[in-house]
Amino acid sequence: MRRATNSFVILCSSVSMLPRNVSLWAGAQQQFTATVYNATDRTVAWSLAGSGCTGSGCGSITQNGLYTAPTPVPAAMQATIVATATADTTKSASAAANLVPVSVSLTPPTASVYQRDMTQFMPTIDGTNDRSLTWSINGMIFGGCSTGYILPTGFNAGLYTTAMCDIYNPPQTFTITATSNADPTKSGAAQVTVTGPSPYNSLINGNYAFLFRGYDLDGPVAIAGRITADGSGGMYAGVVQMNRASNTVLMSASGNYSILADGRGTMSLAGYLFRFVLDSTGKIHIVEFDQTMNNPIRGTGEMKRQDASAFVLNAINGQYVLELGGDLNGSPMALLSSFSPDKTGVLHASMDVAMPSGNIGGVSVDGALMPPDSQLGFGSMNLSPAGLPMATPLNLTYFIVSANEAYIAATDARGSAVPMLSGRFIKQSGIPLSTGSLSTPTIMELYGLGSTPGSHVIAAQAVFDGAGSLSGVADENQGGNISTALAFTGTYSISSIGRGTANLLFNGGSSTAFTFYMLSPGQASVLAGSPGGSIGEVLTGTIEEQVGGPFSLAALAGGYAVCTLPPSTTNVAGISGVVTLASDGAFARVHDVCVATGCYLGESLSGNLTLTDTASGRGFISMDMIAPPAFYVVSPKKILVLDSATPGDTAARLEVLQQ
């Protein structure tokens, strides 16, 4: 008797897939997973179909379900990923991959700009992780003299400017194009119209001296000089002392400028591009704004009108404070002295020197001022400090602002024993001076030279009693370590030539000392530390008399120019711009900013000022920041801000708001 044998095959009932719908850029990958139900064989075969694509134009799929989008994606299309059950080929599941092509658009779509000014275009890029663009004007990469130039920035924006060359016969309109490097068939376009010269250019007219300090990739940089502005946007008869590691030279220069109604503007000078803001005193605050060089400079400076009546040696008479700061063989250093040249320019002085290894006092200095050029107001000077680890004499070029002030930059190429120095000398008043020459509330600012591991900045109110005692409150950011509202007391003394020393004791037990030279009663230049001691770094700054207190927000209302003090490291932002402050503390701010990675034009900020102590003039600014910046009111026309973006911020800076 034969027995029958039965065999059973379990066919699948269905297939599912995850995810069901995705959007992908060119070259992007997505893992799909298929599940086969009610089957012994749970494997699937993967395949592709498409709407608007065929073959490899739809991408590729592995037998493990890993999908790769095609490169490029020429237009919006949809690929269908199909998983078919091996056990029953009538059962399958599918998913959609929406393929997003590269797209580029520019904001604003149209813009107008004065001759010799600049404007910014911001791209919106979709469809690729590659954000890089190639910029062109009327089909020319980066443009040219006939069209103006479009300069890429570290913020992926395009800065359009005619500062290098004037546009012939404006108004003229040009097409700005940003082409994706990921897919060169995709681009965005905008129109820019050069309208002609600014009607506000007459605000800058005459002879100017300037001093700029900052950093490039090789270290500290100093640029001092003079130039004549013609009131129509042109600059000529320039003399510039450049000192950077790659180039130390005294050279002739020309340039141009354009200024807006709010006092902001663009300047091209000696081949460098700057943004600036003009304050109500006529001082021009500048920030280097060029991202196109292989070794861009980052820093800030100032320009002041020259008084041509001081372009003779006998105009430099009386007693002056000499302030110099910079670098010696990779380490920061600063020099502070008081000198009185004779009728032939010969000078003898005693100097204080600060280096990370320690401060040195009583350094004997001999030197001389050579007669200045009677037309342009610049000359040479030399200094021979005794007993310092450097070659002498130190050769410098000075540029006269007035009989009371001159800017200085070293002329010697730096070396292991040759420092890079820049600064100014400024006339003292109120001689003879004494401890009683400081007898009012003051605002103190200190910032490090070459500080590590990050910037070191201090803002404080110090009240001097005129009899040798002081007290106050301070805010500090030292390499990202933020201290707020630090109360201190101390003692001080001042000699007849204006040299002073002070010792501060902070609540909590820490102490510090500094040396200073009086510029006038209530004003001084400062070196942190004391002779024979070391604070491990170099801090310099100023003491300025505080006037107009007690303060109120209503008294501070108005328009201000804003600028940053010279940076203490390469990562500190340089800023120039304008601020409008309302009587209730609300403010609106537009500024131009450069950091190590790039520059950005016309950044807008808003927030509120809160005056926490009307007597000291201290308060804070509320913005979208974890650590609101602290500020100190110097006067109803001037505010000092210690700007730290967040705790741990190693690029803190000091900003000045000046009406």
C-alpha positions, 0 to 999 in steps of 0.5 A, a space after each residue: 500500500 502506497 502513502 501519498 506525500 504532500 509539500 506546501 509553499 507559503 507565498 507572501 501576502 504583502 511587501 512594505 517599505 520604509 521610508 516611503 517618501 524622501 527628498 534628495 540632492 544630487 549624489 545623496 544616499 538613502 537606505 531603504 528597508 523592505 519587509 516581506 510578510 507571511 513568506 518563507 523567503 523574505 528576500 526582495 529584488 530592488 529596482 528603479 523606475 522614474 518620472 522624468 528620468 531613465 536608466 542611470 539618470 534615475 540614480 542607482 540602487 544596490 541589492 541591499 537597498 542603498 539608493 544613490 541619487 544621480 549627479 547632477 540632477 538637471 531638473 526636478 524629477 522623481 525616482 521610484 524605488 521598487 522592492 519585489 518579493 522573490 517568493 512572489 513577483 506579483 507582490 512589491 512595494 515602492 517609495 518615492 525619491 524626489 530629486 531636487 536640482 541645484 538652485 541659486 538665487 540672490 538677494 536683493 534681486 536689484 540694488 543701486 550703489 554710489 560710485 566707489 562704494 559697495 553693496 552685498 548680495 546674499 545667495 540662497 543655495 539648494 540642492 547641494 551641500 557644496 555652497 561654493 560659487 563662482 561670481 561674475 559680472 556681465 559674464 566676466 569672472 569677478 568683473 573688471 574695471 569697466 563693470 566693477 568687481 564682485 568679491 567673494 567673502 567668507 560668509 558666502 556673500 558677494 561684495 560688489 564694489 567700484 572702489 578699485 575703478 570708476 565706472 564710465 558715464 554712470 548710471 550703468 546697470 550690470 548683471 551679477 551672476 553666482 554660478 554653482 560649482 556643484 552644477 555649473 548649469 545652475 546660477 542666480 542673477 541680480 542687477 546692480 546700478 551704479 548711480 554716480 558719486 555720493 552727494 555726501 562725499 564733501 563730508 571728508 575733505 582736506 589732509 588726514 593722518 591715519 593709524 591702523 593696527 591689526 593682524 595677518 596670518 604672519 603676525 601683527 600689522 601696522 599701517 600709518 600715513 597721511 592722505 589728502 581727500 578732495 571732497 569729491 571721492 578722490 584721495 591723493 598725495 598719500 604717504 604710507 608706512 607699511 609694516 608687516 612681516 612680508 613687507 616693510 616699506 615707506 611708499 606713496 599712495 592714492 585712493 578714493 572713497 564714498 560716504 553714505 547719508 548715515 556716515 558709513 562708507 567705503 575707502 580704497 587706500 594704498 591697495 587696501 579696501 576699508 569700510 569706515 564710519 564718520 563720527 560727529 567730531 570728524 574722526 573716521 573709524 576704519 576696518 579692513 574689509 578685503 577678503 580677496 588677498 591670500 593673506 588678508 589683514 584684520 584690524 581697525 584704525 582711525 583717521 584725523 584731520 591734519 593741521 598744516 600749521 604744525 608741519 614744522 619741527 618747532 611746533 613739536 614743543 613741550 612735553 609728550 607721552 609716547 605710546 608704542 605697542 607691537 611685537 618682538 620676535 613673536 612676543 608682544 611688547 609695549 613702551 610708554 614714556 614721557 619726553 620733551 624734545 629740544 628745538 633741534 628735535 633731540 630728546 632724552 627720556 625715561 621709559 616703561 616697557 612691558 613684555 610677557 617676561 616682565 615689566 621694566 621701569 626707568 629705561 633710559 632713552 635717547 632719540 631725535 625727531 627729524 624735521 617734518 615735510 612742510 607740505 605733507 606733515 611726516 618725518 622720521 624719528 629714532 629712539 635708543 632705549 638702553 639695556 633692552 633685548 633689541 637692536 638700536 636705534 629704533 627707526 620710526 616714521 611719524 605723521 602729524 595730526 596737530 601740534 598735540 598729536 602724531 601717529 607712528 609706525 616702525 620703518 625697520 623690517 622686523 627681526 629677532 632683535 628688531 621689534 614691530 612697533 606703532 602708536 602715537 605721541 600726544 602732548 601733555 597738559 596741566 604740567 606739573 602734575 600730581 596725585 591730585 590730577 586724578 580726582 574724579 570718576 574715570 572709565 578705564 579700558 585695557 586690552 591685551 596685545 597678542 593675548 593667548 589663548 584668547 583675547 583679554 579685555 577689561 572695562 571699568 569705572 575707577 573713582 580717584 579721590 585726588 589723595 591716593 585712594 581709588 575704588 570702582 567696579 570692573 568687567 573682564 573677559 580673559 580668554 573666555 573666562 568672564 567676570 562681571 561687576 568686580 568691585 575693587 579698591 586701591 591706591 595710586 600716586 603721580 609724579 610731577 611729570 605725570 608718571 603714575 602707579 596704582 595697585 588694585 585689590 579686588 573683592 575675593 583677594 586678587 590684586 593687580 598693578 599698573 603704570 600710567 602716564 597722564 595726558 592731562 588731568 583726568 586722562 592717562 595712558 596705561 600699561 598693566 603691571 609694575 616694574 620688576 613684576 610679570 603678569 605673563 602678558 602685555 595689557 595697554 589702555 587708557 583712563 578717561 575722565 567720566 563726565 555728566 553723571 548721574 546718567 539716564 537713558 534719556 540723556 544717552 538718546 541719539 545717534 552714535 558711530 560704533 567702532 572696535 578698538 584694535 584687536 588683541 588677537 587675529 580672531 577678534 572682529 573689526 567693526 564699524 557702523 552706526 547705532 540709534 539709541 532711544 530714550 527708553 533704551 531701545 537701540 537699532 544698529 547697522 554695522 560692517 564686520 570682518 572676522 578671520 574667516 570673512 567680512 559681512 556688510 550691513 549686519 543689523 542688530 537690535 535690543 535694549 540697554 539697561 542702566 543698572 547703576 546711574 552713578 557708575 554708568 554701568 549697564 548691560 545690553 540685551 540681545 540674542 546672546 547668552 552673556 549680555 555685553 556690559 557697558 560703561 558711560 564715559 559721557 552722554 556722548 560716549 559709551 564703552 562696551 565690552 562685547 562677549 558673545 557667550 561664556 567661553 568667547 575667546 574673541 571678546 572686544 572693546 567697542 566705542 560708541 561715539 556721538 
